[in-house]
């Protein structure tokens, strides 16, 4: 597979997941701002922007100003609209390795953004967030049902898993300093789409230790950090076609993910909330380092040498085919 196609699929997975998770986080935050009169809109909006890694603008913030910035903005690189647009552009450049249904889903989603934004301004932002979540779920279903389980699918799933870890960690960071009895932990569950599954798992008991344990360590919930890291590890193992090493992981991305998974897997019971913020920041850094390691390993370009008519060599860059 060409390196550019692998990179496009990786980023399609990341951008669609980013749009989905951002919509989930915003949906819960907006409902909280609209329903709870005791919540300070400016403080809550600034906390939300900090979680998403966005520098807050000057002036007071409210529901619509933060929604305009994070959801509808076409100038801000981390908005939902920009993520969908970036996923579509990557799919446009990798049509030969994506299915027609996947392309049609992304293209239709992009073309429907303006109408959904107008509807959201009339009926409330929930309309827009529901649209994004439904279309992201449709895209994931189409990818699972129309792509062969080859390297292309693995890069798409790898990008989705790495982004899911990063966004889930951001959600938890927003509550890392809250009291264990704070009802705000329910916000984390709702943002991750985990509220119903959590209640069934723990028989309705709401406890910060259990919430953090479920979101970080649960082996069966597909949006947990542990499960997403395990999926990313599996993708990298399958992408590495070389015989297994006798001395452990050879690649930096595999080593980083394996270390993060092991640290979570072998945590002693009851200590998860101790130094939770430092643990989450370490996971966030791991996501950045894994992204860089994957780019260096799979998406790099190799120098080529051409000759001018005068017989003078000139250097350029060419994609590597057969490297993946």
Number of C-alpha atoms within 10 A of each C-alpha: 14 17 19 19 21 23 22 27 28 28 24 27 26 24 25 29 26 23 24 25 25 24 26 21 24 23 20 19 19 21 13 18 18 12 9 10 9 8 12 12 21 17 13 19 23 19 16 21 18 15 18 19 11 17 9 16 12 6 6 12 18 17 19 14 14 23 20 14 19 25 25 18 16 16 10 15 13 20 24 28 23 21 26 25 21 20 25 25 16 21 24 15 14 20 14 10 19 21 17 12 16 21 21 14 16 24 18 13 22 20 11 12 19 14 10 19 21 14 15 15 13 10 11 14 24 19 17 23 26 16 18 26 19 13 19 22 15 16 21 18 12 17 19 13 12 14 16 14 10 11 19 23 21 24 26 23 26 27 25 25 27 26 24 26 23 22 24 23 24 23 24 24 21 19 21 20 12 13 11 17 11 12 13 15 24 17 20 25 22 17 22 21 15 20 17 11 14 21 14 10 11 13 9 12 12 17 16 21 16 18 23 21 19 23 25 24 20 17 16 10 17 15 21 24 29 24 21 26 22 18 19 24 22 15 21 20 16 12 16 14 9 8 6 11 8 7 6 9 14 12 14 16 24 22 15 18 22 16 13 20 20 11 12 16 14 8 11 9 7 10 11 17 16 11 11 17 17 12 17 20 15 13 21 19 12 20 24 13 16 19 17 14 17 21 16 13 15 18 22 17 16 10 11 12 10 10 10 8 6 6 8 8 11 10 10 10 11 12 15 17 11 8 12 16
